[in-house]
């Protein structure tokens, strides 16, 4: 996604207090009147933090049509000029109703309508919902006769969006495509923005499936295989990591059958299929037997498939291949284990 060329068409601004702390909800009487200068600054503030490829969708156990936020956004997409203000008030009221945890700060809520956003090769409109919670002290330096004077004030850092979501007008029947930012919530209050307010679940796209697959491979190699075979060494695990990494490097598609044949030893293939099914259920993932791998997810999660062996606090081995040139043994006289490495020349 990118909003580099986006146009901020409309915006409504409200103030949402913490209902649980007895603070108030203050609604604006009318939409905010935008000008070119402030629109440029606001677009930077709203969209700059959205860098990743993890997307969500609106959800509800009874169906997406029962998600209140989904319905608010849908009405805005139907006619932003007519519906933005009214639905922004409904959105603000809903946020106020779920803002009950004592640690949640009050803040300004911006509900926006943007055009010319770029997502998956399409130019689409988007509804943005953003909240600023934290104020910072800044200095203003200005001339004062032959000298200078300094004043301090509190304001919003336009490089630090606290909370936000951008809802792209795409795949409406599946709950739209939603990007989320939440840089401030921790602990028990962290669920309120994504879960209580927006009611989102992770979108089952290629990024999510690829990320889940890499997590599966890591856990299978480091936990699943050793649990079934106590004689598996770290060097054996390193070989599996190398084979997996090589497969993902050479293939644009994941295919379960070919992955098993090229990466897993015959005695591990059925075990991997069973482990995949169990892992998918436990993590509520949809890892298909055949799907296109996502390059960004592979790059982001490449650290999962690192063939690193740490020996006490003294040595770290990086094994990139040739398991046949690595031997493991035990020196009974010294009471220590050892690795023996065979190589042709030093570099």
C-alpha positions as CSV (number, residue, x, y, z in Angstrom):
1,X,0.0,0.0,0.0
2,X,1.0,3.6,-0.5
3,X,-0.8,6.9,0.1
4,X,2.0,9.1,-1.3
5,X,-0.4,10.6,-3.9
6,X,-3.5,10.5,-1.7
7,X,-5.8,13.5,-1.5
8,X,-7.4,14.4,1.8
9,X,-10.9,15.3,0.6
10,X,-12.9,15.6,3.9
11,X,-12.3,15.4,7.6
12,X,-14.2,15.6,10.9
13,X,-12.5,16.2,14.2
14,X,-13.8,15.2,17.6
15,X,-12.4,14.9,21.2
16,X,-12.9,11.6,22.9
17,X,-12.3,11.3,26.6
18,X,-12.1,8.3,28.8
19,X,-15.6,7.2,29.8
20,X,-14.3,5.0,32.6
21,X,-12.6,7.9,34.2
22,X,-15.6,10.2,33.9
23,X,-14.3,12.3,31.0
24,X,-16.5,13.7,28.3
25,X,-17.1,13.1,24.6
26,X,-17.0,16.4,22.7
27,X,-18.3,16.4,19.1
28,X,-17.6,19.0,16.5
29,X,-20.6,20.9,15.2
30,X,-19.5,20.5,11.5
31,X,-16.7,19.0,9.4
32,X,-13.3,20.6,9.5
33,X,-12.6,23.1,6.7
34,X,-9.3,22.0,5.0
35,X,-6.8,24.0,3.1
36,X,-3.9,22.9,1.0
37,X,-1.2,23.6,3.6
38,X,-2.8,21.8,6.5
39,X,-4.0,18.9,4.3
40,X,-0.3,18.2,3.3
41,X,0.8,18.2,7.0
42,X,-2.1,16.0,8.1
43,X,-1.6,13.5,5.3
44,X,2.0,13.1,6.4
45,X,0.9,12.6,10.0
46,X,-1.9,10.2,9.1
47,X,-0.2,7.9,6.5
48,X,3.5,8.0,7.2
49,X,3.5,5.3,9.9
50,X,1.8,2.7,7.7
51,X,4.8,0.8,6.3
52,X,4.0,-3.0,6.6
53,X,1.9,-5.4,4.6
54,X,-0.1,-6.9,7.4
55,X,-3.8,-6.3,6.8
56,X,-7.0,-6.9,8.7
57,X,-10.7,-7.2,7.9
58,X,-13.8,-6.2,9.9
59,X,-15.4,-9.3,11.5
60,X,-18.2,-10.5,13.7
61,X,-19.2,-14.0,14.8
62,X,-22.6,-13.5,13.2
63,X,-21.3,-12.1,10.0
64,X,-19.5,-8.9,9.0
65,X,-22.8,-7.1,8.5
66,X,-23.2,-7.1,12.3
67,X,-20.0,-5.2,12.8
68,X,-21.0,-1.6,13.7
69,X,-17.7,0.0,12.4
70,X,-18.1,-1.9,9.1
71,X,-21.5,-0.4,8.6
72,X,-20.3,3.1,9.5
73,X,-17.5,2.9,6.9
74,X,-19.8,1.4,4.3
75,X,-22.1,4.4,4.5
76,X,-19.2,6.8,4.1
77,X,-18.1,5.0,1.0
78,X,-21.6,5.1,-0.4
79,X,-21.7,9.0,-0.1
80,X,-18.9,10.7,1.8
81,X,-20.2,14.2,1.3
82,X,-23.6,13.3,2.7
83,X,-22.7,10.7,5.4
84,X,-19.2,11.5,6.7
85,X,-20.2,13.8,9.5
86,X,-23.0,11.7,10.9
87,X,-21.0,8.5,10.7
88,X,-18.0,10.2,12.3
89,X,-20.2,11.0,15.3
90,X,-21.3,7.4,15.5
91,X,-17.6,6.3,15.3
92,X,-16.7,8.7,18.0
93,X,-19.5,7.6,20.2
94,X,-18.5,3.9,19.8
95,X,-14.9,4.7,20.6
96,X,-16.0,6.6,23.7
97,X,-18.2,3.7,24.8
98,X,-15.2,1.2,24.7
99,X,-12.7,3.6,26.2
100,X,-13.1,2.4,29.8
101,X,-9.7,1.1,30.8
102,X,-8.1,3.6,33.2
103,X,-4.8,3.6,31.3
104,X,-6.4,4.8,28.0
105,X,-5.7,8.5,27.4
106,X,-8.2,11.0,26.0
107,X,-7.4,12.4,22.6
108,X,-8.4,13.9,19.3
109,X,-10.2,11.7,16.9
110,X,-9.9,12.4,13.1
111,X,-12.3,10.7,10.7
112,X,-11.2,11.3,7.1
113,X,-12.1,10.5,3.5
114,X,-9.2,10.1,1.2
115,X,-8.9,9.4,-2.6
116,X,-6.1,8.1,-4.8
117,X,-4.7,5.5,-2.4
118,X,-2.7,2.7,-4.0
119,X,-3.3,-0.9,-2.9
120,X,-2.4,-4.1,-4.7
121,X,-2.2,-2.4,-8.1
122,X,-5.5,-0.6,-7.7
123,X,-6.3,3.0,-7.0
124,X,-9.0,3.1,-4.4
125,X,-10.7,5.5,-2.0
126,X,-10.1,5.1,1.8
127,X,-11.6,6.0,5.1
128,X,-9.1,7.0,7.7
129,X,-9.7,6.9,11.5
130,X,-6.9,8.3,13.6
131,X,-6.4,9.2,17.3
132,X,-3.8,11.4,18.9
133,X,-3.2,10.9,22.6
134,X,0.3,12.2,23.5
135,X,1.4,15.8,23.5
136,X,5.0,16.9,23.4
137,X,6.7,20.1,24.5
138,X,8.2,22.2,21.7
139,X,10.0,25.5,21.5
140,X,9.3,28.5,19.4
141,X,12.2,30.8,18.7
142,X,11.4,34.3,17.2
143,X,13.1,37.7,16.8
144,X,12.5,40.2,19.5
145,X,14.1,43.5,18.5
146,X,17.8,43.0,18.3
147,X,17.6,39.7,20.1
148,X,15.6,36.5,20.1
149,X,13.0,35.2,22.4
150,X,11.9,31.6,23.2
151,X,8.5,30.3,24.1
152,X,7.4,26.8,25.0
153,X,4.1,25.1,24.1
154,X,2.5,21.7,23.9
155,X,1.5,20.0,20.7
156,X,1.3,16.9,18.5
157,X,4.4,15.4,16.9
158,X,3.4,14.9,13.3
159,X,6.0,12.1,13.0
160,X,4.4,10.0,15.8
161,X,0.8,8.8,15.2
162,X,-0.5,7.1,18.3
163,X,-3.4,5.1,16.8
164,X,-4.9,4.8,13.4
165,X,-6.5,2.7,10.7
166,X,-7.0,3.1,7.0
167,X,-9.9,1.2,5.5
168,X,-9.5,0.7,1.7
169,X,-12.6,0.5,-0.4
170,X,-11.8,-3.0,-1.6
171,X,-13.3,-6.5,-0.9
172,X,-16.2,-5.0,0.9
173,X,-18.1,-8.3,1.0
174,X,-15.2,-9.8,3.0
175,X,-14.9,-6.9,5.5
176,X,-12.7,-4.5,3.4
177,X,-9.0,-4.3,3.6
178,X,-7.8,-2.5,6.8
179,X,-4.3,-1.3,7.8
180,X,-3.7,-0.6,11.5
181,X,-1.2,1.3,13.6
182,X,-1.2,1.3,17.4
183,X,2.1,2.5,18.9
184,X,1.0,3.3,22.5
185,X,-1.1,0.5,23.9
186,X,0.5,-2.1,26.1
187,X,-0.9,-4.7,28.5
188,X,-4.6,-5.0,29.2
189,X,-5.5,-1.8,27.3
190,X,-3.8,-3.0,24.1
191,X,-6.9,-4.9,22.9
192,X,-9.3,-2.0,22.9
193,X,-8.2,-0.4,19.6
194,X,-8.1,-3.5,17.3
195,X,-10.6,-5.7,19.2
196,X,-13.1,-3.6,21.2
197,X,-13.2,-0.6,18.9
198,X,-12.6,-1.9,15.4
199,X,-13.4,-5.6,15.8
200,X,-10.8,-6.8,13.3
201,X,-9.2,-10.1,12.5
202,X,-6.1,-10.7,10.4
203,X,-6.7,-11.0,6.7
204,X,-5.9,-14.4,5.3
205,X,-3.7,-13.2,2.4
206,X,-0.4,-14.3,1.0
207,X,1.6,-12.2,3.5
208,X,-0.1,-13.8,6.4
209,X,0.1,-17.3,5.0
210,X,3.8,-16.9,4.2
211,X,4.5,-15.5,7.6
212,X,2.6,-18.4,9.2
213,X,4.4,-21.0,7.1
214,X,7.8,-19.7,8.2
215,X,6.7,-19.8,11.8
216,X,5.5,-23.4,11.3
217,X,8.9,-24.4,9.8
218,X,10.9,-22.9,12.6
219,X,8.8,-24.5,15.3
220,X,8.7,-27.9,13.5
221,X,12.5,-27.9,13.2
222,X,13.4,-26.6,16.7
223,X,10.6,-28.4,18.7
224,X,8.7,-30.9,16.6
225,X,11.6,-32.9,15.3
226,X,13.6,-33.0,18.5
227,X,10.6,-34.1,20.5
228,X,10.1,-37.1,18.2
229,X,13.8,-38.0,17.9
230,X,16.0,-37.2,20.8
231,X,19.1,-38.0,18.7
232,X,18.6,-35.1,16.4
233,X,21.6,-32.7,16.7
234,X,21.8,-29.0,16.2
235,X,23.7,-29.7,13.0
236,X,20.8,-31.8,11.7
237,X,18.5,-29.0,12.5
238,X,20.8,-26.5,10.8
239,X,20.6,-28.7,7.6
240,X,16.8,-28.5,7.7
241,X,16.9,-24.8,8.1
242,X,19.3,-24.5,5.1
243,X,17.1,-26.7,2.9
244,X,14.0,-24.7,3.9
245,X,15.7,-21.4,3.2
246,X,16.9,-22.7,-0.2
247,X,13.4,-23.8,-1.1
248,X,11.9,-20.4,-0.4
249,X,14.7,-18.7,-2.3
250,X,14.2,-20.8,-5.4
251,X,10.4,-21.1,-5.5
252,X,7.7,-18.4,-5.9
253,X,5.0,-20.8,-4.9
254,X,4.8,-23.1,-1.8
255,X,3.6,-26.6,-2.7
256,X,3.3,-29.0,0.2
257,X,4.2,-32.0,-1.8
258,X,7.3,-30.5,-3.4
259,X,8.4,-28.9,-0.2
260,X,8.3,-32.3,1.6
261,X,10.2,-34.0,-1.2
262,X,13.0,-31.4,-1.4
263,X,13.3,-30.4,2.3
264,X,12.2,-33.2,4.5
265,X,13.7,-36.6,4.9
266,X,11.2,-39.5,4.1
267,X,10.7,-40.3,7.8
268,X,9.8,-36.6,8.5
269,X,7.3,-36.0,5.7
270,X,4.1,-37.4,7.3
271,X,5.1,-35.9,10.6
272,X,5.4,-32.4,8.9
273,X,1.9,-32.7,7.4
274,X,0.4,-33.7,10.8
275,X,2.4,-30.9,12.5
276,X,1.2,-28.4,9.9
277,X,-2.5,-29.3,10.5
278,X,-2.1,-29.0,14.3
279,X,-0.1,-25.7,14.1
280,X,-2.8,-24.2,11.8
281,X,-5.6,-25.1,14.2
282,X,-3.7,-23.8,17.3
283,X,-2.8,-20.5,15.6
284,X,-6.0,-20.1,13.7
285,X,-4.1,-20.0,10.4
286,X,-5.1,-20.9,6.9
287,X,-1.9,-22.3,5.4
288,X,-3.0,-23.8,2.1
289,X,-1.1,-26.7,0.5
290,X,-0.4,-24.5,-2.5
291,X,-0.1,-20.7,-2.6
292,X,2.0,-17.8,-3.8
293,X,4.8,-16.8,-1.4
294,X,5.0,-13.2,-0.4
295,X,8.4,-11.6,-0.9
296,X,8.1,-9.1,1.9
297,X,7.0,-11.7,4.4
298,X,10.0,-13.9,3.4
299,X,12.4,-10.9,3.8
300,X,10.8,-9.9,7.2
301,X,10.9,-13.4,8.6
302,X,14.2,-14.6,7.1
303,X,15.6,-14.6,10.6
304,X,13.4,-17.6,11.4
305,X,15.5,-19.9,9.1
306,X,19.0,-19.1,10.3
307,X,21.2,-22.1,10.8
308,X,23.0,-20.9,13.9
309,X,24.5,-23.1,16.6
310,X,25.6,-21.5,19.9
311,X,28.1,-23.5,22.0
312,X,28.1,-22.3,25.6
313,X,29.2,-18.7,25.7
314,X,32.4,-19.3,23.7
315,X,31.5,-20.1,20.1
316,X,28.8,-19.5,17.5
317,X,28.7,-21.6,14.3
318,X,26.9,-20.6,11.1
319,X,26.4,-23.7,9.0
320,X,25.3,-22.8,5.5
321,X,25.4,-26.3,4.0
322,X,27.4,-29.6,3.6
323,X,26.1,-31.5,6.7
324,X,28.5,-34.3,5.6
325,X,31.5,-32.0,6.5
326,X,30.3,-31.7,10.1
327,X,31.0,-34.3,12.8
328,X,29.9,-34.3,16.4
329,X,31.6,-36.3,19.1
330,X,32.4,-36.4,22.8
331,X,35.9,-36.3,24.4
332,X,35.5,-38.7,27.4
333,X,38.9,-37.6,28.9
334,X,37.9,-33.9,28.9
335,X,34.2,-34.6,29.5
336,X,33.3,-32.2,26.7
337,X,31.4,-32.5,23.4
338,X,33.0,-31.2,20.2
339,X,32.3,-30.3,16.6
340,X,34.8,-31.3,13.9
341,X,34.6,-29.2,10.7
342,X,36.1,-30.2,7.3
343,X,37.1,-27.5,4.8
344,X,39.3,-27.0,1.8
345,X,40.7,-23.5,2.6
346,X,40.2,-20.5,4.8
347,X,38.8,-17.3,3.5
